[in-house]
Amino acid sequence: MRKVCLILSLIIASIYSQAQQKMSDTLIVFVNERLEMKIILDDLHHLKTTDSLQKSLNQRLSEFQSHVKGISAELDPEVADVVKYKGDGAISLTKGEQKTVYLVQEDGLQASGSRDLGIIVHPEVRIELRTNDLSQLQNMPVAMVFDQMVARLPQKFKYARSVYFEYVSDSLYILPGKLSTNSVGDALELTGGVGTTLFKGHWIGEFELRADLMFFKKNVLRFNPYVSASLMYDFRNIESPKINTFLNLGFRSDADEGREKESRLVGFEFGYLMNRKGNLFEENTWRFGISWSPADGISVSPQMYIVGGFEKLQPGIRFSFGL
């Protein structure tokens, strides 16, 4: 029991939370100073490379205009309306937060009415339309502006982007001063963590120091080669624990690349026993493991310990925390 408590104490003392926030791209266009259209999606270049997506969104914008025209009598110009469209004719009308929009005039501020919101829901994209009067949406070339905006998208960039356009006098312009990117950059990181390994029927406490090369895409870790040193504590004799040291080379990558999910890492690792104490491990011991990260900061790794030239194969399993 004392051994288990000591191992658990090491684990609990080192667990820390890590968050990987997935970031989206945003396209914003101001149409004739009357409408703001915002398009939110994981990668704006999906619009350029996936014809079916662009056509689907164009069609949904046109359908939304038609449906808004059908309920225009229910829209109150004095109240902030929220109209939500999910496709297949499913449209809803609710009342939103009442906010008065003011225009700057030479003689001061002039109230221009409440701010309506139109929301178009798509499995891959969310479109928001903000204007003072949604009933006038049918007179705005939103579908045409959308197609022109897709054609004018800037070059592909791995960071999350916010790109701004303005449509005025039948012409579309990129607002270069507002182009922005936001992401964690690639980095070299030094980390530490703890774990426990089940080997030969014994639970072994483990402390690991690691140097990671971390390559991100939109704030999500995608590729991670690393080198580490694992100090494995043999507590079979609690009065005189033995410390064995493995030097490891490993690599992890994102298992959900291209699946529009939060990053989950899988990888492999090779290790060699550099410093041997006691008789838990034999001389000239290698180990190979496959790792999987079910949650941030936690990994599970089935392992195989190899003695000499494959003279013996001994299985193990490791649970790591904080790496």
Sequence and secondary structure as in RCSB ss.txt:
>XXXX:A:sequence
MRKVCLILSLIIASIYSQAQQKMSDTLIVFVNERLEMKIILDDLHHLKTTDSLQKSLNQRLSEFQSHVKGISAEL
DPEVADVVKYKGDGAISLTKGEQKTVYLVQEDGLQASGSRDLGIIVHPEVRIELRTNDLSQLQNMPVAMVFDQMV
ARLPQKFKYARSVYFEYVSDSLYILPGKLSTNSVGDALELTGGVGTTLFKGHWIGEFELRADLMFFKKNVLRFNP
YVSASLMYDFRNIESPKINTFLNLGFRSDADEGREKESRLVGFEFGYLMNRKGNLFEENTWRFGISWSPADGISV
SPQMYIVGGFEKLQPGIRFSFGL
>XXXX:A:secstr
 HHHHHHHHHHHHH          EEEEEEETTTEEEEEEES TTHHHH HHHHHHHHHHHHHHHHHHHHTGGG 
 TTS EEEEE STT EEEEE    EEEEEETTEEEEEEE EEEEEE SSEEEEEEES GGGGGGS HHHHHHHHH
HT     SSEEEEEEEEETTEEEE GGG EEE    EEEEEEEEEEEEETTEEEEEEEEEEEEEEEETTEEEEEE
EEEEEEEEE SSTTS EEEEEEEEEEEEETTTTTTS   EEEEEEEEEEE  SSSS SSEEEEEEEEEEETTEEE
EEEEEEETTTTEEEEEEEEEE  
